[in-house]
């Protein structure tokens, strides 16, 4: 009986070890990053897809990668899971707080953080050219809102609803663009027109654009954390987004009389008329 040569055995063992490494959580995260560096990524079929109404998409993907999901202090696996949900399933609004993920895109290092930046930039760069014009009619605004909800992790669910055709006047008040806390927060971002701006559909579009610009800024800052083909791929996508973004201009709308947000902000900013603890002087 012939024995197998030792070099062949060693090569077989090395191949088995490499395959085992690729099946580890970090190995799978690196594989996701490699795919997202391509303009036409192919995804591991074992990673579950995001159902249209599901709010547990990223958690399901993280579990399939092989680790728990954390949307408060994200790790590499959590970031890679969000990357898949954004780039493959186009469900950025199914993720938690936008600021958590914007922070990760700005500062975090590692294959999961790289995958998150690559996925967001892939989605944004694919959508940006079709919105590089004035958004003057409802259809244009809704299309932009739909793409912001799809492309940016943590985007407000109000944007997804408006992009899907919801009537702002018939939405639950807490979800409507005039009263939604996340729309209000986005309007107050650095590039936003302020929390008291506008009303209805185009108030939502202005909030979405402010979030879009903040995400673009985060991606530019995060590019410094990357190198090699991953940075090259990200920077190429950023160039496309940069070219389109200044041309995205939603129709300007005024806030209605009696704007609730304006009243609240005014009340919070107003100085007290007198020391509440001091007694008024008595007239003689």
HELIX and SHEET records of a PDB file:
HELIX    1   1 UNK A    6  UNK A   22  1                                  17    
HELIX    2   2 UNK A   25  UNK A   36  1                                  12    
HELIX    3   3 UNK A   57  UNK A   65  1                                   9    
HELIX    4   4 UNK A   76  UNK A   87  1                                  12    
HELIX    5   5 UNK A   92  UNK A   94  5                                   3    
HELIX    6   6 UNK A   98  UNK A  107  1                                  10    
HELIX    7   7 UNK A  111  UNK A  128  1                                  18    
HELIX    8   8 UNK A  129  UNK A  131  5                                   3    
HELIX    9   9 UNK A  138  UNK A  151  1                                  14    
HELIX   10  10 UNK A  157  UNK A  163  1                                   7    
HELIX   11  11 UNK A  168  UNK A  170  5                                   3    
HELIX   12  12 UNK A  173  UNK A  175  5                                   3    
HELIX   13  13 UNK A  181  UNK A  187  1                                   7    
HELIX   14  14 UNK A  200  UNK A  223  1                                  24    
HELIX   15  15 UNK A  228  UNK A  245  1                                  18    
HELIX   16  16 UNK A  260  UNK A  269  1                                  10    
SHEET    1   A 2 UNK A 134  UNK A 135  0                                        
SHEET    2   A 2 UNK A 249  UNK A 250  1                                        
END                                                                             
